Amino acid sequence: MTTTNLPIGRADRKGSRAQSRALLLLLPAYALLIGVFAFPVLESVWRSFTDPELGLANYEWVFSNENNLTVIGRTFGNALLAMVICLLLAYPYAYLMTIVGKRARMVLVVIALIPFWTSLMIRTFAWIVLLQDSGVINSLLQLIGLEPLQLIRTNTGVLIGLSQVLMPFMVLPLYAVMSGIDHRLVTAARSLGARPSVAFFKVFLPLSLPGVAAGGLLVFIQALGFYVTPALLGSPSDSMLAQAIYAQVSGLLQWGRGGALGVILLVCTLLVLGLIGLVSKFASRRGLGIKVF
């Protein structure tokens, strides 16, 4: 009994030591996460309840002010529209990446990655040049006899900028999923009598839904917190929640109100993530194959 228990005990001790060493290696990451994320979030939550006085006055101000509700609705609406626009443009692009040759695929991958190599500020200023009243787009419209459009300082300009900036976050998850789909399944469906469109929508599209869900989640969550693009391409009447938070904290020094807006944005984002998680679990139980988390 003693001789058989000793190796097991030694193995357990070695396992616990290895686990403790792994936890020690993670301590710097935990310290960084607490310092740069958890502490600022907790401080914002604390200020939202205590600045200028203890209570729910800041949250009452948020929900009693019609302008705040409009900004919150516009923020989530723009994030949803940007997600849809990115999906409609990125899906055929990612599909093309899976059916072309190796060299053409490399070119398409490089084009998708170029935005990561360029500063967000530079890309936004480039859109100012293109969208302004006397910019390139309106000049081309006048050349073909059309009236110039009001593109900058509008919500349309904000959506164009958001969609362009966030497009790679939709293309790459879609391509990662699509590249693992066997195209012979579509060929088999067509050989059994299905039309090309039917084979695509019945076979390929359902298999690509995990990429759609992952890309849509990335685009939607990031669009909620955008500041630079709406500030430069939009107008004060088209401001989003990040601009409202900046105005309260930096312009008016209302830390409590800014914190309340930030907490509401965080809570709404967590609710969206929770809802998507429930939908993902429901879909996986039904065998639809949509799994995000």
C-alpha positions as CSV (number, residue, x, y, z in Angstrom):
1,M,0.0,0.0,0.0
2,T,2.8,2.4,0.9
3,T,4.9,1.7,-2.2
4,T,1.9,2.2,-4.5
5,N,0.8,5.5,-2.8
6,L,4.2,7.2,-2.9
7,P,4.4,7.7,-6.7
8,I,0.8,9.0,-6.7
9,G,1.6,11.5,-4.0
10,R,4.8,12.6,-5.7
11,A,2.9,13.1,-9.0
12,D,0.3,15.2,-7.2
13,R,2.9,17.3,-5.6
14,K,4.7,17.8,-8.9
15,G,1.3,18.7,-10.5
16,S,0.6,21.3,-7.8
17,R,4.0,22.8,-8.2
18,A,3.6,23.1,-11.9
19,Q,0.2,24.7,-11.4
20,S,1.6,27.2,-8.9
21,R,4.5,28.1,-11.3
22,A,2.0,28.6,-14.1
23,L,0.0,30.9,-11.8
24,L,3.1,32.9,-11.0
25,L,3.8,33.4,-14.7
26,L,0.3,34.8,-15.1
27,L,0.7,37.3,-12.3
28,P,2.2,40.1,-14.5
29,A,-0.7,39.7,-16.9
30,Y,-3.2,39.8,-14.1
31,A,-1.5,42.9,-12.6
32,L,-1.5,44.6,-16.0
33,L,-5.2,43.8,-16.5
34,I,-6.1,45.1,-13.1
35,G,-4.1,48.2,-13.5
36,V,-5.2,49.3,-17.0
37,F,-8.7,47.9,-17.1
38,A,-10.3,46.9,-13.8
39,F,-9.1,49.9,-11.7
40,P,-10.3,52.6,-14.2
41,V,-13.6,50.8,-14.7
42,L,-14.2,50.5,-10.9
43,E,-13.3,54.1,-10.5
44,S,-15.7,55.2,-13.2
45,V,-18.4,53.2,-11.5
46,W,-17.6,54.7,-8.1
47,R,-17.7,58.3,-9.5
48,S,-21.0,57.6,-11.2
49,F,-22.6,57.0,-7.8
50,T,-20.6,59.6,-5.7
51,D,-19.8,62.6,-7.9
52,P,-20.9,65.2,-7.0
53,E,-22.8,63.5,-4.2
54,L,-23.8,60.0,-3.2
55,G,-26.9,58.7,-5.0
56,L,-28.4,58.0,-8.4
57,A,-28.6,61.6,-9.6
58,N,-26.3,60.9,-12.5
59,Y,-28.3,58.0,-13.8
60,E,-31.5,60.0,-13.4
61,W,-29.9,62.7,-15.5
62,V,-29.0,60.2,-18.2
63,F,-32.5,58.7,-18.5
64,S,-34.4,61.9,-18.0
65,N,-32.5,63.8,-20.7
66,E,-34.0,63.1,-24.2
67,N,-30.7,64.0,-25.9
68,N,-28.9,61.3,-23.9
69,L,-31.4,58.7,-25.0
70,T,-31.1,59.8,-28.6
71,V,-27.3,59.5,-28.4
72,I,-27.5,56.0,-26.9
73,G,-29.9,54.9,-29.6
74,R,-27.8,56.5,-32.4
75,T,-24.7,54.7,-31.0
76,F,-26.3,51.3,-31.1
77,G,-28.0,52.0,-34.4
78,N,-24.8,53.1,-36.1
79,A,-23.0,50.0,-34.7
80,L,-25.7,47.7,-36.0
81,L,-25.7,49.4,-39.5
82,A,-21.9,49.3,-39.7
83,M,-22.0,45.6,-38.9
84,V,-24.6,45.0,-41.6
85,I,-22.6,47.1,-44.2
86,C,-19.4,45.3,-43.3
87,L,-21.1,41.9,-43.6
88,L,-22.6,42.7,-47.0
89,L,-19.3,43.9,-48.4
90,A,-17.0,41.4,-46.6
91,Y,-18.9,38.2,-47.3
92,P,-18.4,38.1,-51.1
93,Y,-14.8,39.4,-50.6
94,A,-13.9,36.6,-48.2
95,Y,-15.7,34.1,-50.4
96,L,-13.6,35.3,-53.4
97,M,-10.5,34.7,-51.3
98,T,-11.3,31.1,-51.0
99,I,-11.9,30.3,-54.7
100,V,-9.1,32.2,-56.4
101,G,-5.6,31.0,-56.9
102,K,-2.7,31.3,-54.4
103,R,-1.2,34.5,-55.8
104,A,-4.6,36.3,-56.1
105,R,-5.4,35.2,-52.6
106,M,-2.2,36.7,-51.3
107,V,-3.0,40.0,-53.0
108,L,-6.5,40.0,-51.5
109,V,-5.1,39.2,-48.0
110,V,-2.7,42.1,-48.3
111,I,-5.4,44.4,-49.3
112,A,-7.5,43.3,-46.3
113,L,-4.5,43.8,-44.0
114,I,-3.4,47.3,-45.3
115,P,-5.8,49.2,-42.9
116,F,-3.9,47.6,-39.9
117,W,-0.7,49.2,-41.2
118,T,-2.2,52.7,-41.4
119,S,-3.0,55.0,-38.5
120,L,-6.7,55.4,-37.8
121,M,-6.2,59.2,-37.8
122,I,-4.7,59.1,-41.3
123,R,-7.5,57.0,-42.7
124,T,-10.1,59.3,-41.2
125,F,-8.4,62.4,-42.6
126,A,-8.3,60.7,-46.0
127,W,-12.1,60.2,-45.8
128,I,-12.4,64.0,-45.0
129,V,-10.6,64.7,-48.3
130,L,-12.9,62.3,-50.2
131,L,-16.2,63.2,-48.6
132,Q,-15.9,67.0,-48.2
133,D,-18.2,69.3,-50.2
134,S,-15.5,70.0,-52.8
135,G,-13.9,66.6,-52.4
136,V,-13.1,63.9,-54.8
137,I,-16.5,62.1,-54.7
138,N,-18.5,65.3,-55.3
139,S,-16.1,66.4,-58.0
140,L,-16.7,63.1,-59.8
141,L,-20.4,63.4,-59.4
142,Q,-20.4,66.9,-61.0
143,L,-18.3,65.6,-63.9
144,I,-21.1,63.1,-64.8
145,G,-23.8,65.7,-64.4
146,L,-25.1,64.8,-60.9
147,E,-25.7,67.1,-58.0
148,P,-23.1,67.1,-55.2
149,L,-24.1,65.2,-52.0
150,Q,-23.8,66.2,-48.4
151,L,-21.5,63.4,-47.2
152,I,-19.4,65.0,-44.5
153,R,-20.8,66.3,-41.2
154,T,-23.6,63.8,-41.6
155,N,-24.4,60.4,-40.1
156,T,-23.8,58.9,-43.6
157,G,-20.2,60.0,-43.5
158,V,-19.8,58.5,-40.0
159,L,-21.2,55.1,-41.3
160,I,-18.9,55.2,-44.3
161,G,-15.9,55.8,-42.1
162,L,-16.9,53.2,-39.5
163,S,-17.5,50.6,-42.2
164,Q,-14.1,51.1,-43.8
165,V,-12.2,51.1,-40.6
166,L,-13.9,48.0,-39.2
167,M,-14.0,46.0,-42.5
168,P,-10.9,43.9,-41.8
169,F,-12.4,42.7,-38.5
170,M,-15.3,41.2,-40.6
171,V,-13.2,39.9,-43.5
172,L,-10.6,37.9,-41.5
173,P,-13.0,35.8,-39.3
174,L,-15.1,35.1,-42.4
175,Y,-12.1,33.9,-44.3
176,A,-10.8,31.9,-41.4
177,V,-14.1,29.9,-41.4
178,M,-14.7,29.8,-45.1
179,S,-11.2,28.5,-45.8
180,G,-12.0,25.4,-43.8
181,I,-15.2,24.6,-45.7
182,D,-14.8,21.8,-48.3
183,H,-16.1,23.2,-51.6
184,R,-16.7,19.6,-52.7
185,L,-19.8,19.7,-50.6
186,V,-21.3,22.4,-52.9
187,T,-20.2,20.4,-55.9
188,A,-21.9,17.3,-54.5
189,A,-25.1,19.2,-54.0
190,R,-25.0,20.5,-57.5
191,S,-24.4,17.0,-58.8
192,L,-27.5,15.9,-57.1
193,G,-29.6,18.4,-59.0
194,A,-29.5,21.5,-56.9
195,R,-29.1,24.8,-58.7
196,P,-25.9,26.8,-57.9
197,S,-27.8,29.4,-55.8
198,V,-29.6,26.7,-53.9
199,A,-26.4,24.7,-53.2
200,F,-24.8,27.9,-51.9
201,F,-27.6,28.9,-49.6
202,K,-28.3,25.4,-48.4
203,V,-24.8,24.1,-48.0
204,F,-22.1,26.8,-47.9
205,L,-23.9,29.6,-46.1
206,P,-24.9,27.6,-43.0
207,L,-21.4,26.3,-42.7
208,S,-20.0,29.9,-42.8
209,L,-22.4,31.2,-40.1
210,P,-19.8,30.9,-37.2
211,G,-17.6,33.4,-39.1
212,V,-20.6,35.7,-39.7
213,A,-21.3,35.6,-35.9
214,A,-17.7,36.2,-34.9
215,G,-17.1,39.0,-37.4
216,G,-20.4,40.7,-36.6
217,L,-19.6,40.6,-32.9
218,L,-16.2,42.1,-33.4
219,V,-17.5,44.9,-35.6
220,F,-20.5,45.7,-33.4
221,I,-18.6,45.8,-30.1
222,Q,-15.8,48.0,-31.5
223,A,-18.2,50.4,-33.2
224,L,-19.9,51.1,-29.9
225,G,-16.8,52.8,-28.5
226,F,-15.6,54.7,-31.6
227,Y,-14.6,58.3,-31.0
228,V,-12.2,59.6,-33.6
229,T,-14.2,58.7,-36.8
230,P,-17.5,60.1,-35.6
231,A,-15.8,63.2,-34.2
232,L,-14.1,64.1,-37.5
233,L,-16.7,62.9,-40.1
234,G,-19.9,63.7,-38.2
235,S,-21.4,66.8,-36.6
236,P,-22.3,67.6,-33.0
237,S,-25.9,66.6,-33.9
238,D,-24.6,63.2,-35.0
239,S,-22.4,62.5,-32.0
240,M,-22.1,59.1,-30.5
241,L,-21.8,57.9,-26.9
242,A,-18.0,58.1,-26.8
243,Q,-18.2,61.8,-27.8
244,A,-20.8,62.5,-25.1
245,I,-18.6,60.9,-22.5
246,Y,-15.7,63.0,-23.6
247,A,-17.7,66.2,-23.6
248,Q,-18.9,65.5,-20.0
249,V,-15.5,64.6,-18.6
250,S,-13.1,66.9,-20.5
251,G,-15.3,69.8,-21.5
252,L,-17.7,70.1,-18.5
253,L,-15.7,68.3,-15.8
254,Q,-18.8,66.3,-14.9
255,W,-17.0,63.1,-14.0
256,G,-20.1,61.5,-12.4
257,R,-22.2,62.0,-15.5
258,G,-19.4,60.8,-17.8
259,G,-19.0,57.8,-15.6
260,A,-22.7,57.0,-15.7
261,L,-22.7,57.1,-19.5
262,G,-19.7,54.8,-19.5
263,V,-21.3,52.4,-17.1
264,I,-24.4,52.3,-19.2
265,L,-22.4,51.6,-22.3
266,L,-20.5,48.8,-20.5
267,V,-23.7,47.2,-19.1
268,C,-25.4,47.4,-22.5
269,T,-22.4,45.8,-24.2
270,L,-22.3,43.0,-21.6
271,L,-26.1,42.4,-22.1
272,V,-25.4,42.1,-25.9
273,L,-22.6,39.6,-25.3
274,G,-24.9,37.6,-22.9
275,L,-27.7,37.6,-25.5
276,I,-25.4,36.4,-28.2
277,G,-24.0,33.7,-25.9
278,L,-27.6,32.5,-25.3
279,V,-28.4,32.5,-29.0
280,S,-25.1,30.6,-29.7
281,K,-25.9,27.9,-27.1
282,F,-29.5,27.6,-28.5
283,A,-28.2,27.3,-32.0
284,S,-25.5,24.7,-31.1
285,R,-28.2,22.6,-29.4
286,R,-30.3,22.7,-32.5
287,G,-27.4,21.7,-34.5
288,L,-27.0,24.9,-36.5
289,G,-23.3,25.1,-35.8
290,I,-23.2,28.8,-34.8
291,K,-20.7,29.0,-31.9
292,V,-19.1,32.3,-30.9
293,F,-17.8,31.7,-27.4
